Amino acid sequence: MNKILILSTIIFLIIIGCSTTPELVPDPKNVTFLTNGIWLGMLPCADCEGIDYQINLKNDYTFKQKSVYKGKSDEIFIDEGRWGFVSDSVIAVSGNEDYKMFLIQQNHLVMLDQDGNKIESSFEERYYLSKDDGTVKEIKEIKPVRPVVEMDLSYYQEKFLNGVDFFARGNEPNWTLEIDLEKSMNFAMFEGFNIITPAVEGIKAKDSDVTLYTAKTESGELVITVIKDKCQDNMSGEYFPYKVRVEAKSSVYSSYNTFEGCGRFLYDMRLYDIYVMEEMTGFNLKKEKLMKGRPTFEFNLTDMRFGGHAGCNSLSGGINVVGNKITFGGLMGTLMVCPNMKVERAVIEALNQKTVTYSIDKMKLTIVSGKTKMVLQKVD
C-alpha cells in the first residue's frame, strides 16, 4: 500500500482595502468547511501603518487576495493562484506574486515564516487572520428548513456488523464512502465510478477536530477529510455529526474530483442501553458487599454520555464510540465513603480517560481495558 501525504501545496495571500473597504470576493459555493471562506487581518508593515489584508480560499483550491498598505497608498494589490495542504494543519498559498504558509489554529489562520515556523515578534497577534462569517452569510441562499430525520438504526447496525467503521454519503452526484479502519476504504458513485484502497491511519490536526486519510493504489487515489461539525443531508434531511470532503482521482482521470457530504462513525447500536456487571477481573462480585449493589453502566449514544455507579458513588462523563472502541473522558462522581471501595477504585482505574474495546454477544457486554475484563448483562 502506498500512502500519499496530502494534497496539493499552493498558497494564498490576499491583500485588502485601505481606508475604504474593498470589494469582497464571494465564495460561490458557500463552503462551510474549516479552511474555506474569506479571512481578514491587519498584517504588520515596516514602512506603513499596516497591511489591510483579505484572502478568499475557494472550494476548488483557488484563492484571491487583496492587500492595501495603509497610510502609504490607496492602491489595492491583487494576487490570485492556488492553495492546498502542506500537512494536516498547515496550508500554503501560491500566487503569481507571492507564496505564504498558514497554520490552522482553532478559529484562526496564523501566518508562518518561509520555513513554516511561527513568526516571533512583538506584533505576534497581528499575524492572526479571522474568518469573516458575516460575508459568507450574506451570499447564502435562503433555503427551507428541512425536517429532522431520525437515523435508520437497523441500516447502520447492518453496516457495522459488515465491518464498516465510518459511513458517509453525498448528493449531486450521489456517492457513498465506507471505511473499514482495519481493511479498506471504498468510495463509490451510482454511475459506476469506484475506488477501493487499503485502510490507512488517519492524521489528526493538532488544534482542531479534523482527520485526514490519504491513500493511493493502481486504480486511483483518495484524499478524505473528516471534520467534526454538524451536517444535514440536503436530500433526506438526516443529521450527521461530521462533514466530509472526498477528493478522488481514478486511473482514468488526470485530476482530482471533489465531493462533499455528511458522515458518521458507526458502532454497535446495542450498546445504547443499561447493563449490570456480572464479572470483573480480580473480584468475585457475588461475594463483594457493595452499598449500591453490582456496578451499573448506562450508555447514551445520542449525547455520547456515560452514567451509572461503581457500587458506591454515581459516575458520569463524556464518551466517544468508534467501531469497537469506547474512549472515556474524565469521570465525575459523588464523594461518598463506603465500607468497600476496592471494586469502585478498580472500575475508575479501568475507565477514567481510557480507550477500551467492547463486544456484545446476545445480551452480554464485554469491556476490556488493559488486563481488566468486565462482563455485564443487559437490563430488561
N, C-alpha and C positions, 0 to 999 in steps of 0.2 A: 504493500500500500504506500503510495506516495502521498506525502502531505504537502500542501501548499500553504504558505503563510501569507496571509490575505492581501487581498485587494490590490488595486492599482495604487501607486503612490503619486500623488499630484496635489498641488496645493493652491491656496487661496489667500488673497489679501485684498479686501475691498476698501476703498477709501471713500469716505463720505463727507458730507456737507461742511460748510463753514458756518458763517453767521446765519445763512439761510438754509433751511432743511432741504437736502437734495431729494430728488425723486426716488422713492423706494422701489426696489426690484421685487415684484410679487413672485411667490412660489406657485406656479400654475397648477400644481397637483396637491397643494395644501398638505404637504407631507408632515406627519407628526412624529416621526422617529427622532431619536435622540439628537443627532447632529444636524439634520436638515432644517433649513429655515434661515431667517435673517438674524445676524449677530451684529451688535453695536458696541462701540467703545471709544474712549479718548486716549490714544496712544501717546507716550512721551515723545518730545521733539527737541532736538538740540538747539535749533535756531528759530523756534516759533512757540506759540502758546500751547500747542498740542495738535495731534493729527486726529481730526474728526473722521472716524473710520466706520465703514459698513461693509459687510460681506454677506452674500446670499449663497448658501450651499444648497444646490438643487438636487432633486432626486435622481437625475441622470448623471450625477457625478461631474457636472459642470458648475462653475461659480462665476459670479460677477461682483467686483468690489469697487468701492468709491472711497477716495481719500481727499480731504481738504486740509491744508496747512493753515490753521487758524492764526490770525494776526500777521500773516505773511502774504497770503494771496487768496483770492476768492475762486481760483481755478479748481475745478473738480477733476481729479486724476482717476481714470477708469482703467481697470485691468480685468481680463477675462481668461479663463482656462479651465483646467480640470482639477478635481480634488479626489482624495482617496485615503485609505488607512495605511499607515506605516506599521502600526501594531494594534493591539486590541484597544488601546486608549489614546493613541496619537494619530492625528490626521495631518496630511500635507496638502498644500495648495500650490499649484504650479501654473503661473500665468505667463503672458507674453513678456512682462517686465519684472516679475518678482517671484520668489519662492519662499514660503514660510511653513513652519510647523506649529501645531497647536495641541496642547494636552486637553483631553476631555475630563473635566473635573467637576463632578456634581452638576450644577446648573450653569457652568461657565466653560468657555474656551480660554485657555491660558497660552499666550504666545510664548514660544520657546526660542532659544538661540539656534544658530545654524547646525549645531551638533546635537540638537534635540534635548538640551538641558534647560531647566528653568533659569530665567534671567535674574541674576542677583542685582538688585538696585533699590535705592531708597524710594523709587516710584513703582515698586513691585505690583501694587494693586492696580496700576493703570495698564498693565498688560492683560487684564481680565476683560473678556467680552461677555456680554449678556444677550440672551435671545430676546428679540422684540416680539413677544407673543401677540401684542396688540395688532401689529401689521398683518400677521398671519390670519388673525380672526377677521379682519376687515375684508379679506378676499374669500372667505369661506362662503359657500352657498348655504342658504337656509334649507335644511332637509327635514322632512317629517320625522318625529320621534318614533323609532321602531319599538314595538312591544318587546319586553324582555322574554326570551325563550329559555326555558329550563333545559339544561343539557340532558341528552339521552343517556342515562346511566348504563343501560344494557349495551348500547352501541360501544361506549368507551370501555366497558368491562370486557367485552369480547376482544377489542383491540389489545387491551393489556394482557389478557390471557394468551393471545397470539404472539406476545413478545414485544409489542410496541410500547416504548417508554415516553415518546413525545409525538404528538399528532398536531398537524397544522393544515389549514386549507385557505384558499382564496378564490376570488371570482374574477371574471372578465380578463383573461380566460380562467376557466375552472382548473384548479390544481390541488394536489394533496402532497403532504410530506409526512413520512413515517420514519422515526428514528428508533432503532434498537441500539441502545448505548453500548452494547457488547458485541453487536454483529454488523449492522449495516444502516445506511441512510438511503431512503428510497423516495425520489421526487418524481411525480407522475402528473401528466396532463391528460385530460379526456380525449385530446386529439391524437394521442399515441406517443407523444414526447415523453421519454422516460430515462432517468439516470439513476443508477444504483452504485453506491460506493461503499467501501468498508467503513465501519464506525470509526470516528476519531474522538479524541478527548477535547472537550470544549475549552476555549481560552476565555477566562472571565476577566472583565475590566476591573481595575483596582478601585475606581471611585464611583462606579455605577453598576446597576444590576443588568449587565449586558454580557451575553455569552456568544462566542464566535466559534463556528465549526467550519473547517475548510478541508476539502478532500479532492483528489484527482485520480481518475482511472482512464483506461483507454477509451471508454465510452463517453467520458465527459468530465466536467468539473462542477463542484458545488461550493458556494460560499453562503453560509447560513448565519444570519444574525438574529438572535432571540433577545428581546427586550422586555423586561418586566414592566408592563404598562397595560391598563385595561383596554380591551379591544372588542368591538362589536362586529360580527359578520354582517356585511352590508346587504345580504340577501335573506338569511334565515332570522337575523336579529339576535342570535345567540351571543352571549358574552364570553370572552376568554380572558385569562389573566396575562397573556403575552401577545405582543406584536412581533411579527415575523417578516423578515425580508430574505428572499432566496435569490441568489444570483446563479444562474445555471448556464453552462456552456457545453453543448454536446460536440461530438466529433464532426458533426455536420456543419455547425455554425462557428465562425471565427471570433465572435464577440459574445459577451455575456448578455443574457436576457434577465431583466429584474422583475420579480413577482413579490407582491405584498399581501399579507393576510394576517390571520389570527391563529393562536395555538395554545396548547396546554400540555403539561407533563401529566402522564397517566399513572394510575396506581390502582391497587385492588380496592374496589368500591366497598367491599365487605368490611374494610377497616373502620368505616363510618358507623360506629356502634359503641356499646358499653361491654366491657369484659372484666371478669373477676379472675384473679390469679389463682392457679392451682399448684404450680410448681415453680421453684426458683433455685438456681444453683447454690448449694451450701446450706439450704434450710429445709426443714420438714414443716411445711406450713400448717399441717394438721395439728402439730404439737405446739406451735407458737401461739402464745396468748396475746392477741393483738386487740387493742382497745376498740377499734372500729371493724375488726374482722380482717379477712384477707384483702390485700390491696385491690383496688378497683380503678380501672382506666377507662376514660371516655375520649374518643377521638371525633372532633368536629371538623370535617374536611371542607365545609363551606367557608368557615372563617379561619381554617388552619390553626385550631386551638386544641390543646390537650388539657384534661382536667381529671379529677378523681382524688384518691387518697392512697397512702402507702401503709395503712394500718394504724396510723395515729393522726398525722396532720394532713389537711387538704393540700393538694398540689395543683398548680395550673401554669400554663406557659404557651408560647407560640411553637408551632412545628412547621416543617416543610416536608412534604412527602413526594418523592420522585421514584417511580418504579418500585423496587422492593426495599427502599431505604427511607427511614424517617430521621430527620435532623431536628433535635430538640434544642430550643433556645434555653435561656436561663430560667430555671423553675422557681416559682414563688410559692410560699406555703404559710400556713398558720404556725404559731410558735408554742404549741402545747408540749409539755413534757409528759411522756407516758412511761410506764414501767418497762416496756420492751421497745427499744428504739433500733435494735440491730437490723431488722428487716427494712425499716424505713431508710436507714443510712445506706444500706446496700442498693435499694431501689434508686435513690437520688444519685448515688455514685455512678450507677449504670446508665442513667438517662440524662442527667443535667449537662447541657451543652455537648451532647454526644450525637454521633450519627450511628444508627443501629440498622440492622437488617430485620425484616419481618417476613413471615409467610402465614397463610391462612389455609387450613385444611379442614373442610367441613365447618364446624363451629368453634374450632380452636385456633387461637392466635399465638404464634411463637415469635418471641423477640430475642435477638442475640446481640449482646453488647460486649465485645471482647470475649472474655471467658465466662461471662454470665449469661445464662439462658433462662428465660421466663416463659412459661406456658399459661395462657389464660383462656377461660371458657366464655363464650358469648352469653350475655344475659338475655333470657327470653323476654 
